[in-house]
Amino acid sequence: MREKSFLHMFQGTFPQLIAVLTGTIGAVSDGMHYGWTAPVLQVLESNKTHIHLEEADHIWLESIYMIGGITGLPVTIFAVDRIGRKGSIIISAVIALISWILIAIADRSIYLYVARFMVGLSGDVAFVAAPMYIAEIADKKIRGFLAGIIYLMMLVGILLIYAIVPYVPFYVPSIIGAILVLIQLITFPFMPDSPYYLLQKGKDAKAKKHLQRLRGTENVDVELSEIVAAVKRQKSETGRPQDLIISKSNRKAVLIMFVLNGAQHFSSISVMLMNLHEILAAANSIYMSAELAGILFASLMLLAATIADFVVDKFGRKGLLTVSSLLTGICLLVLAVFFSLKNHHYDVSGISWIPVVAVMVYAAVFKFGLGIIPIVMTAELFPARVKAMGMTIADFFYVLFAWISIELYQRLAGLYGHEVPFYIFSGSCILTAIFAQVYIPETKGKTLEEIQFILKGVPFPMRSNSLRSESLSHTTIEDKDNKNTNSNKSTKSIQI
C-alpha cells in the first residue's frame, strides 16, 4: 500500500522531472568547481603539471571563487527578473563552459583566476535561478523532491572531481565538465518555461501552454486560475528592497533563510570540505589515504542527500531538519570531546578511530536534512515580486557565513585547539534544531500561495467561492498588515 502511495505521488510528473534534470545537470559542473581546489591543488603542488603556483595562489584560488559569487549578486537580481529563470540558467551554463575551456588551456595561473571568478559568478546565478524555476514549475506533491535534485547534482560533481583528479591528466576534468554543460545547453532550451514568470510578463496563452506541457494534460484551468490569482496579488507589490522588511511574511522568510544559511555553515560543512584531511591528521586518525577519505566522505553525503530527497515530501521539511540538526550536533560534540581529551594529554590511542567514524556519520546525518532542506525552502518562502531579491540575499548569507565559519575555525583552532570551534559548531546545530521546531512552518504539500498565507499567519481561503474568497483574503491580509504596522491608511495592494 505504501509503495502504491509513493508511486502515486510521481504519477503524471514525468515532464517536470525531465525539465528539472536538464535544468540542473549544470549543477554537476558547479559541484566540480566547488570541490575543485581540494584535489587539484595537491596535484599542482606535486609539480605534475605545466602550471607553476606561488604559495599565495593556493589561498586566492579558493577566495576568488567566493568573490565571483558576491560580485554576481546584482547580476542575479537583474537576470532572473528581466531575462527569466530559464534564460538565466542558460546564461550561467555558457559562462561555466567558458570557464572549463580556460582551465583546460591554462598554462599560467592567471587563466585559473579568471575561470574561478567566472564560475563563482555563474554558480551564483544558477543556484538562485534554478530553485526559482523548479519551485514555479513543480506540482506541490513533489516540489520538495524536485527542489533537492539540484543539490544532489552538486554533490555528484564534488564526488566526481574528488574521484578523477588524482588519477587523470590535468585537462580531463575540464573536458568532462564541458561535456556536461554542453548537454544542458543542447537540451534545456526545449523545456517549458515557468508559468509564474510568463504570467508576470503578460504572456497568458503561453503560460497555459507551458503549464499543460508540464502537467501532461490539457485540463489545467483550475491550477492556472490559482496561479493567475497569486500573480495578480503579488504584482501589487512594488518589489522594492524595503518590501523584504515591511511585509510580515517577507520578514519571516528573510529571518528563516538567514538562520538556515548560517546554520549550514556553522555546522562546519565548509570547514569539513576544505580541511577534512587536516582534521583527521590532527586527531592522528588517518586509517586510509587522503584520496579515499575524500571519496568516502563525498559518497556518504550523496547517499544521504538522495534518500532525503525521496522522503522530503513524505515526512516533511521540519522533521528532517530537526532530526538532522540534532544528530549533526552530536557528531560534532563527539569530535570536540575527543580533541579536548587529546589536548589535555589523555591517552586516546585506543579510541583514535572515533574521529573517522564521527566525520563519516556527520557526512550522512548532515546531508539527510540540514544540508538539503534550506535550498528546498529557499524557493518556497518568497513571493514572486521579491523572490529574486530574497533568494539573492539568501545566497549572499550563504557565501558570507561560509567565509565566517572558515575564519572562525582557523583562528580558534590555532589559538585554543580544535575542540573550541567544534563545541561552537555543535551548539549551533542544537540551537538550529530548536529554531526549526519552534519557528519554521511546514511547507510540505502546500502551494506557493498557501505558504504565503502561513507566513502571514492568515488562514488560507477556501476555493469553492473563489471570487468571494479572494476578496476576503485581500481584506483579511490588508487588515492584519495594517494592524501590525499601526497604519490607519487604507491599502489597495496586498503584501504577501
Sequence and secondary structure as in RCSB ss.txt:
>XXXX:A:sequence
MREKSFLHMFQGTFPQLIAVLTGTIGAVSDGMHYGWTAPVLQVLESNKTHIHLEEADHIWLESIYMIGGITGLPV
TIFAVDRIGRKGSIIISAVIALISWILIAIADRSIYLYVARFMVGLSGDVAFVAAPMYIAEIADKKIRGFLAGII
YLMMLVGILLIYAIVPYVPFYVPSIIGAILVLIQLITFPFMPDSPYYLLQKGKDAKAKKHLQRLRGTENVDVELS
EIVAAVKRQKSETGRPQDLIISKSNRKAVLIMFVLNGAQHFSSISVMLMNLHEILAAANSIYMSAELAGILFASL
MLLAATIADFVVDKFGRKGLLTVSSLLTGICLLVLAVFFSLKNHHYDVSGISWIPVVAVMVYAAVFKFGLGIIPI
VMTAELFPARVKAMGMTIADFFYVLFAWISIELYQRLAGLYGHEVPFYIFSGSCILTAIFAQVYIPETKGKTLEE
IQFILKGVPFPMRSNSLRSESLSHTTIEDKDNKNTNSNKSTKSIQI
>XXXX:A:secstr
 HHHHHHHHTTT HHHHHHHHHHHTHHHHHHHHHTSHHHHHHHHHTT SS    HHHHHHHHHHHHHHHHHHHHH
HHHIIIII HHHHHHHHHHHHHHHHHHHHH  SHHHHHHHHHHHHHHHHHHHHHHHHHHHHHS TTTHHHHHHHH
HHHHHHHHHHHHHHGGGS TTHHHHHHHHHHHHHHHHGGGS   HHHHHHTT HHHHHHHHHHHHTSS  HHHHH
HHHHHHHHHHTS   TTHHHHSHHHHHHHHHHHHHHHHHHTTTHHHHHHHHHHHHHHTT   S HHHHHHHHHHH
HHHHHHHHHHHHHHH HHHHHHHHHHHHHHHHHHHHHHHHHHHTT   GGGTTHHHHHHHHHHHHHHTTTTTHHH
HHHHHHS HHHHHHHHHHHHHHHHHHHHHHHHHHHHHHHHH THHHHHHHHHHHHHHHHHHHHT    TT  HHH
HHHHHHT     STTHHHHHHHHHHHHHHHHHHHTT  S  SS   
